[in-house]
């Protein structure tokens, strides 16, 4: 029981670290940022840990690329929804929100 909680805590810590690195390195090497996002996703799947909401919206669920708003992602507010469009694969994600 205790080993599982320790493993999940470590996994969450490494997921956060990978996404932070991907965010800082994206301008220099976007391919490496994409790889960091893919590794973080793999860790979350393997350890059954949810990716935090903060980072969940920062990678494409179709092509698994790291999304940087204004560069390879478009974010719009339409009809009480946040519309995130991946400009790599044209995938659209709609997230409802309240005023």
C-alpha positions as CSV (number, residue, x, y, z in Angstrom):
1,X,0.0,0.0,0.0
2,X,2.7,2.5,1.0
3,X,4.8,1.6,-2.0
4,X,2.0,2.5,-4.4
5,X,1.5,5.9,-2.8
6,X,5.2,6.6,-3.0
7,X,5.3,5.5,-6.6
8,X,2.4,7.7,-7.5
9,X,3.9,10.7,-5.7
10,X,7.2,10.2,-7.6
11,X,5.4,9.8,-10.9
12,X,3.4,13.0,-10.4
13,X,6.6,14.8,-9.4
14,X,8.4,13.6,-12.6
15,X,5.4,14.5,-14.8
16,X,5.4,18.0,-13.5
17,X,9.2,18.3,-14.0
18,X,9.0,17.0,-17.6
19,X,6.2,19.4,-18.5
20,X,8.1,22.3,-16.9
21,X,11.2,21.4,-18.9
22,X,9.1,21.1,-22.1
23,X,7.7,24.6,-21.5
24,X,11.1,26.2,-21.0
25,X,12.9,24.4,-23.9
26,X,10.1,24.7,-26.5
27,X,11.5,27.8,-28.3
28,X,15.0,26.2,-28.7
29,X,14.0,22.6,-29.6
30,X,10.3,21.9,-30.1
31,X,11.1,18.2,-30.9
32,X,12.6,17.7,-27.4
33,X,9.6,19.4,-25.8
34,X,7.3,17.0,-27.7
35,X,9.4,14.1,-26.5
36,X,9.1,15.3,-22.9
37,X,5.4,15.5,-23.2
38,X,5.3,11.9,-24.6
39,X,7.4,10.6,-21.8
40,X,5.2,12.4,-19.2
41,X,2.1,10.8,-20.8
42,X,3.7,7.4,-20.7
43,X,4.6,7.7,-17.0
44,X,1.0,8.7,-16.2
45,X,-0.4,5.7,-18.1
46,X,2.0,3.3,-16.5
47,X,1.6,4.5,-13.0
48,X,-2.1,5.3,-13.3
49,X,-1.7,8.9,-12.3
50,X,-3.7,11.7,-13.8
51,X,-1.9,14.5,-15.5
52,X,-2.6,17.7,-13.6
53,X,-5.2,19.9,-15.3
54,X,-2.6,22.7,-15.7
55,X,-0.6,20.4,-18.1
56,X,-3.4,18.3,-19.5
57,X,-4.4,21.2,-21.8
58,X,-0.8,21.8,-22.9
59,X,-0.4,18.7,-25.1
60,X,-2.4,17.3,-28.0
61,X,-4.3,14.1,-27.2
62,X,-4.2,13.1,-30.9
63,X,-0.6,13.7,-32.0
64,X,0.9,13.9,-28.5
65,X,2.8,17.1,-29.2
66,X,3.5,19.8,-26.6
67,X,1.3,22.8,-27.3
68,X,2.5,26.4,-26.9
69,X,-0.3,28.9,-27.3
70,X,0.4,31.3,-30.2
71,X,3.0,29.1,-31.8
72,X,1.5,25.7,-32.5
73,X,-1.8,26.0,-30.7
74,X,-4.7,28.4,-31.1
75,X,-7.0,29.2,-28.1
76,X,-10.3,30.9,-28.6
77,X,-13.3,31.5,-26.3
78,X,-16.6,30.7,-28.0
79,X,-20.1,30.1,-26.7
80,X,-19.0,29.4,-23.1
81,X,-16.3,27.0,-24.3
82,X,-12.5,27.2,-24.5
83,X,-11.6,26.0,-28.0
84,X,-8.0,24.7,-28.3
85,X,-6.8,23.9,-31.8
86,X,-3.6,22.0,-32.4
87,X,-2.0,23.5,-35.5
88,X,0.1,20.4,-36.1
89,X,-2.8,17.9,-36.6
90,X,-5.8,20.3,-36.6
91,X,-7.3,18.5,-33.6
92,X,-9.9,20.5,-31.8
93,X,-10.7,20.3,-28.0
94,X,-13.6,22.1,-26.5
95,X,-13.7,22.7,-22.7
96,X,-16.8,24.2,-21.1
97,X,-16.4,27.0,-18.6
98,X,-18.7,29.2,-16.5
99,X,-18.6,33.0,-16.3
